[in-house]
């Protein structure tokens, strides 16, 4: 292998005008990391592949995923396209015997996620899933504080995620209106936020949930007509973690005054609060600690949790760079805390349990 980890990425397309997650997050993250280089890009058409390769400094351009995945100069395949396309593209990379970084959600449903994870496990292939909240320095520091007894035994926790809704969309984003396509308020806002909470506190043992679609039509701005929506936009969860802690979660997409994300963790000896104006997965996050009768103080994470180099762009690229930087240790045989496809399956199983609970009107044991 070359001195740098050579990345082949599908989903970074220059003609998207910088609006896609691949171009907006992965490309600047990789450019900031000295251990990685963007070696190849793959898009659906030859002309966009060539243009994207030139724009992002890649040597190779492909419009056939199997050819890119099989190329000997590609060490790591990155998939950051629409969720319904994840499985076929991920499997192309895995069948070529390559490690794969797939954005979250891993699959459009639990069955797809399990299929990909099983193949990777059976073929001893390294994987990454884009649950970048686990790589955030504040999330990692909060997990350390909880594990070290900073606030004592955790009794209860509350997670609130109020994101901005978008009810008017062009053709490029209308696909998210369909629940079957796997990218909605529950899986994206909820999946990322709940995963960050579980990274700090551990997994659910039992869950009871309500899942609703409060806005059942969006405006197709290209056709100037309203289209039906069945993707959920309001989720309420009550649950118990394996630790015994009781938790409540509310996730929603709201049209006005979205307040972002807040996780409050209440222990016998103190409280931790993780706060973001946006999403916990992208930050920036702030962490506050209250112990006993002391006033709340803002915490600063230890340097060991800051993996992205100075100069990494803020916003979406930052925690993506954190994930890449943490995973680079695996190339030297070191252990990595970066989430893989097995973690993704755990999260998909929880989301499946949340939906079953809402559908069947009962608690689900995990």
C-alpha positions as CSV (number, residue, x, y, z in Angstrom):
1,X,0.0,0.0,0.0
2,X,1.1,3.6,-0.6
3,X,2.3,5.9,2.2
4,X,-1.2,7.5,2.2
5,X,-4.6,5.8,2.4
6,X,-5.9,6.2,-1.2
7,X,-9.6,6.9,-1.2
8,X,-12.1,6.1,-4.0
9,X,-15.3,8.0,-3.3
10,X,-18.8,7.7,-4.9
11,X,-21.2,10.6,-4.2
12,X,-18.8,13.6,-4.4
13,X,-20.1,15.2,-7.6
14,X,-19.0,18.7,-8.6
15,X,-22.2,19.3,-10.5
16,X,-24.1,19.2,-7.3
17,X,-22.9,22.8,-6.7
18,X,-21.4,21.8,-3.4
19,X,-24.7,20.9,-1.9
20,X,-24.1,17.1,-1.5
21,X,-22.7,15.6,1.7
22,X,-19.8,14.0,-0.2
23,X,-18.6,17.3,-1.7
24,X,-19.6,19.4,1.4
25,X,-18.2,17.1,4.1
26,X,-16.0,14.3,2.9
27,X,-13.9,16.1,0.4
28,X,-12.8,19.0,2.6
29,X,-12.3,16.5,5.5
30,X,-10.0,14.3,3.4
31,X,-8.1,17.3,2.0
32,X,-7.3,18.3,5.6
33,X,-5.9,14.9,6.6
34,X,-2.2,14.2,5.8
35,X,-2.7,10.4,6.0
36,X,-5.3,10.3,3.2
37,X,-5.6,11.3,-0.4
38,X,-8.6,11.3,-2.8
39,X,-7.3,9.0,-5.5
40,X,-10.5,8.4,-7.4
41,X,-14.1,9.6,-7.8
42,X,-17.1,7.7,-9.3
43,X,-20.3,9.3,-10.6
44,X,-23.1,8.1,-12.8
45,X,-21.7,9.7,-16.0
46,X,-18.3,10.0,-17.6
47,X,-18.4,13.8,-18.0
48,X,-19.4,14.4,-14.4
49,X,-16.7,11.9,-13.2
50,X,-14.0,13.8,-15.1
51,X,-15.2,17.2,-13.9
52,X,-15.4,16.0,-10.3
53,X,-12.0,14.4,-10.4
54,X,-10.5,17.6,-11.7
55,X,-12.3,19.7,-9.1
56,X,-11.3,17.5,-6.2
57,X,-7.7,16.7,-7.3
58,X,-8.3,13.0,-7.9
59,X,-6.1,11.1,-10.4
60,X,-8.8,8.7,-11.5
61,X,-12.4,9.1,-12.7
62,X,-14.9,6.3,-13.1
63,X,-18.5,6.0,-14.0
64,X,-18.6,2.3,-13.2
65,X,-18.5,1.5,-9.4
66,X,-17.2,-2.1,-9.9
67,X,-14.2,-0.7,-11.8
68,X,-13.3,1.8,-9.2
69,X,-13.7,-0.6,-6.3
70,X,-11.4,-3.2,-8.1
71,X,-8.7,-0.7,-9.0
72,X,-5.4,-1.5,-7.3
73,X,-4.7,2.1,-6.4
74,X,-7.9,2.4,-4.3
75,X,-7.4,1.4,-0.7
76,X,-10.6,2.6,0.8
77,X,-14.1,2.8,-0.8
78,X,-16.3,5.7,0.4
79,X,-20.1,5.6,-0.3
80,X,-22.0,8.8,0.4
81,X,-25.0,8.8,-2.0
82,X,-28.7,8.5,-1.5
83,X,-29.6,5.8,1.1
84,X,-31.6,3.6,-1.4
85,X,-28.3,3.2,-3.4
86,X,-26.1,2.3,-0.4
87,X,-26.4,-1.5,-0.4
88,X,-25.5,-2.1,-4.1
89,X,-22.5,0.3,-3.9
90,X,-21.3,-0.9,-0.6
91,X,-21.5,-4.5,-1.7
92,X,-19.5,-3.6,-4.8
93,X,-16.7,-2.4,-2.6
94,X,-16.9,-5.3,-0.2
95,X,-16.9,-7.9,-3.0
96,X,-13.7,-6.2,-4.3
97,X,-12.1,-7.0,-1.0
98,X,-11.8,-3.4,0.0
99,X,-12.6,-1.6,3.3
100,X,-15.7,0.5,3.0
101,X,-16.8,3.8,4.7
102,X,-20.6,4.1,4.2
103,X,-22.6,7.1,5.3
104,X,-25.4,6.7,7.8
105,X,-28.0,5.1,7.5
106,X,-26.1,2.1,6.4
107,X,-29.2,0.6,4.7
108,X,-32.7,1.6,3.8
109,X,-33.8,-0.9,6.4
110,X,-32.5,-3.4,9.0
111,X,-32.3,-6.3,6.6
112,X,-30.1,-4.4,4.2
113,X,-27.8,-3.3,7.1
114,X,-27.5,-6.9,8.4
115,X,-26.7,-8.2,4.9
116,X,-23.8,-5.8,4.5
117,X,-22.4,-6.2,8.0
118,X,-22.6,-10.0,7.7
119,X,-20.7,-10.0,4.4
120,X,-18.0,-7.7,5.9
121,X,-17.7,-9.8,9.0
122,X,-17.5,-13.2,7.1
123,X,-14.8,-11.8,4.9
124,X,-12.8,-10.0,7.7
125,X,-13.2,-6.6,6.0
126,X,-12.8,-3.4,7.9
127,X,-15.7,-0.9,7.8
128,X,-16.8,2.5,8.9
129,X,-20.3,3.9,9.2
130,X,-20.9,7.6,9.2
131,X,-22.2,8.0,12.7
132,X,-19.8,10.9,13.2
133,X,-21.3,12.0,16.6
134,X,-19.3,9.2,18.2
135,X,-16.1,10.9,16.9
136,X,-17.0,14.3,18.3
137,X,-14.6,15.3,21.1
138,X,-17.3,16.5,23.4
139,X,-19.3,13.2,23.0
140,X,-16.2,11.2,23.7
141,X,-15.3,13.3,26.7
142,X,-18.8,13.0,28.1
143,X,-18.6,9.2,27.7
144,X,-15.3,9.3,29.7
145,X,-16.8,11.5,32.4
146,X,-19.8,9.2,32.8
147,X,-17.7,6.0,32.8
148,X,-15.3,7.6,35.4
149,X,-18.2,8.4,37.8
150,X,-18.0,12.2,37.4
151,X,-21.7,12.5,38.1
152,X,-22.2,9.2,39.9
153,X,-24.7,6.6,38.9
154,X,-26.8,7.8,36.0
155,X,-30.5,7.8,37.0
156,X,-32.3,9.5,34.1
157,X,-31.5,11.3,30.8
158,X,-33.5,13.4,28.4
159,X,-32.6,14.0,24.7
160,X,-34.4,16.7,22.7
161,X,-33.7,17.1,18.9
162,X,-35.7,19.9,17.2
163,X,-34.5,20.3,13.6
164,X,-35.6,22.7,10.9
165,X,-38.2,21.2,8.5
166,X,-38.1,21.6,4.8
167,X,-41.6,21.3,3.2
168,X,-40.6,22.7,-0.2
169,X,-38.2,20.6,-2.2
170,X,-36.9,20.1,-5.7
171,X,-36.6,16.7,-7.4
172,X,-33.2,16.1,-5.9
173,X,-34.6,15.9,-2.4
174,X,-38.2,14.7,-2.8
175,X,-37.1,11.1,-2.5
176,X,-36.8,11.6,1.3
177,X,-40.6,11.9,1.5
178,X,-41.0,8.2,1.3
179,X,-40.5,6.1,4.5
180,X,-39.3,3.1,2.4
181,X,-36.3,5.1,1.2
182,X,-34.8,5.1,4.7
183,X,-33.8,8.8,5.2
184,X,-36.1,10.7,7.4
185,X,-36.3,12.5,10.8
186,X,-36.3,9.3,12.7
187,X,-33.3,7.7,10.9
188,X,-31.2,10.9,10.3
189,X,-31.8,13.4,13.1
190,X,-33.0,10.7,15.5
191,X,-30.4,8.1,14.5
192,X,-27.4,10.4,14.8
193,X,-28.6,11.9,18.1
194,X,-29.6,8.7,19.7
195,X,-26.4,7.1,18.7
196,X,-24.4,9.9,20.3
197,X,-26.4,9.4,23.5
198,X,-25.8,5.6,23.4
199,X,-22.1,6.2,22.9
200,X,-22.1,8.0,26.2
201,X,-24.6,6.0,28.2
202,X,-24.9,2.5,26.6
203,X,-27.6,0.8,24.7
204,X,-31.4,0.4,25.2
205,X,-32.8,-2.7,26.9
206,X,-36.5,-1.7,26.4
207,X,-38.2,1.0,24.3
208,X,-41.8,2.3,24.0
209,X,-42.4,4.8,21.2
210,X,-44.8,6.9,19.2
211,X,-43.9,7.7,15.6
212,X,-46.0,10.1,13.5
213,X,-46.1,12.1,10.2
214,X,-47.6,15.4,11.1
215,X,-47.0,17.1,7.7
216,X,-48.4,14.7,5.1
217,X,-47.6,16.8,2.0
218,X,-44.6,18.7,0.6
219,X,-44.4,21.1,-2.3
220,X,-42.6,19.8,-5.4
221,X,-41.0,23.1,-6.4
222,X,-40.0,21.8,-9.9
223,X,-43.6,20.8,-10.8
224,X,-45.3,23.3,-8.5
225,X,-47.6,20.6,-7.0
226,X,-48.1,19.0,-3.7
227,X,-47.0,15.4,-3.2
228,X,-47.9,12.9,-0.4
229,X,-45.4,12.2,2.4
230,X,-45.3,9.2,4.7
231,X,-41.8,9.7,6.2
232,X,-42.1,10.3,10.0
233,X,-41.4,13.8,11.3
234,X,-42.3,13.4,15.0
235,X,-41.0,10.8,17.4
236,X,-41.4,10.3,21.1
237,X,-39.6,7.6,23.0
238,X,-39.4,6.3,26.5
239,X,-36.9,3.7,27.4
240,X,-34.7,1.9,29.8
241,X,-31.0,1.4,29.2
242,X,-29.1,-1.8,30.2
243,X,-27.5,0.3,33.0
244,X,-31.0,0.8,34.4
245,X,-31.2,4.5,33.6
246,X,-34.6,5.7,32.4
247,X,-34.4,7.9,29.3
248,X,-36.8,10.0,27.2
249,X,-36.3,11.2,23.7
250,X,-38.2,13.6,21.5
251,X,-37.2,14.1,17.9
252,X,-39.1,16.4,15.4
253,X,-38.7,18.5,12.3
254,X,-40.4,21.9,13.0
255,X,-41.1,24.7,10.5
256,X,-40.2,27.7,12.8
257,X,-37.7,28.2,15.7
258,X,-35.9,24.9,15.7
259,X,-33.8,24.8,18.9
260,X,-31.3,22.2,17.9
261,X,-30.1,19.3,20.2
262,X,-29.8,19.0,23.9
263,X,-28.9,15.9,26.0
264,X,-29.2,16.2,29.8
265,X,-27.8,13.4,31.9
266,X,-28.8,13.3,35.6
267,X,-26.6,11.3,38.0
268,X,-26.7,10.9,41.8
269,X,-23.8,13.4,42.2
270,X,-24.2,15.8,39.3
271,X,-25.5,16.6,35.8
272,X,-24.0,16.7,32.3
273,X,-25.5,18.7,29.5
274,X,-24.4,18.4,25.9
275,X,-25.8,21.2,23.8
276,X,-25.7,22.1,20.1
277,X,-27.5,24.7,18.0
278,X,-27.7,22.0,15.3
279,X,-27.0,18.3,15.4
280,X,-24.9,16.5,17.9
281,X,-23.2,14.6,15.0
282,X,-21.9,17.8,13.4
283,X,-21.7,20.2,16.3
284,X,-20.2,22.4,17.4
285,X,-21.2,20.9,20.8
286,X,-20.8,22.4,24.2
287,X,-20.6,20.4,27.4
288,X,-21.6,21.7,30.8
289,X,-21.1,20.0,34.2
290,X,-22.9,20.6,37.5
291,X,-21.9,18.7,40.6
292,X,-23.5,19.0,44.0
293,X,-24.2,22.6,44.8
294,X,-21.6,24.0,42.4
295,X,-22.6,26.3,39.6
296,X,-22.5,24.8,36.1
297,X,-19.1,25.0,34.4
298,X,-18.2,24.5,30.7
299,X,-15.9,21.6,30.0
300,X,-13.0,21.4,27.6
301,X,-12.2,18.0,26.1
302,X,-8.7,16.6,26.6
303,X,-6.4,16.9,23.5
304,X,-6.4,13.2,23.0
305,X,-10.0,13.5,21.7
306,X,-9.2,16.1,19.1
307,X,-8.0,14.1,16.1
308,X,-8.7,16.4,13.2
309,X,-5.7,18.7,12.5
310,X,-5.7,22.4,13.0
311,X,-7.2,24.0,9.9
312,X,-9.9,21.4,9.3
313,X,-13.0,23.4,8.2
314,X,-15.7,23.7,10.9
315,X,-19.2,22.3,10.4
316,X,-19.8,19.0,8.6
317,X,-16.2,18.3,7.6
318,X,-14.9,18.4,11.2
319,X,-16.4,15.2,12.7
320,X,-16.1,13.5,9.4
321,X,-12.3,14.2,9.6
322,X,-12.4,13.1,13.2
323,X,-13.8,9.7,12.0
324,X,-11.2,9.3,9.3
325,X,-8.3,10.3,11.5
326,X,-9.4,7.8,14.2
327,X,-9.9,5.0,11.8
328,X,-6.4,5.5,10.2
329,X,-5.0,3.8,13.3
330,X,-6.4,0.5,12.0
331,X,-3.9,0.6,9.1
332,X,-1.1,0.2,11.7
333,X,-2.9,-2.5,13.6
334,X,-4.1,-0.3,16.4
335,X,-7.6,-0.5,18.0
336,X,-10.1,2.1,16.8
337,X,-13.2,3.5,18.5
338,X,-14.7,4.6,15.2
339,X,-18.1,2.9,14.6
340,X,-18.2,0.1,12.1
341,X,-21.1,-1.8,10.3
342,X,-21.7,-3.8,13.5
343,X,-22.5,-0.6,15.4
344,X,-24.7,0.4,12.4
345,X,-26.7,-2.8,12.8
346,X,-27.2,-2.1,16.5
347,X,-28.6,1.3,15.6
348,X,-30.8,-0.1,12.9
349,X,-32.2,-2.7,15.3
350,X,-33.1,0.1,17.7
351,X,-34.9,2.1,15.0
352,X,-36.7,-1.1,13.9
353,X,-37.8,-1.6,17.5
354,X,-39.0,2.0,17.8
355,X,-41.1,1.6,14.7
356,X,-42.5,-1.7,15.8
357,X,-43.4,-0.3,19.2
358,X,-45.3,2.6,17.6
359,X,-47.0,0.3,15.1
360,X,-48.0,-2.4,17.6
361,X,-48.7,-0.1,20.6
362,X,-46.4,-2.0,23.0
363,X,-43.0,-2.0,24.6
364,X,-40.2,-3.8,22.7
365,X,-37.4,-5.6,24.5
366,X,-34.0,-5.5,22.8
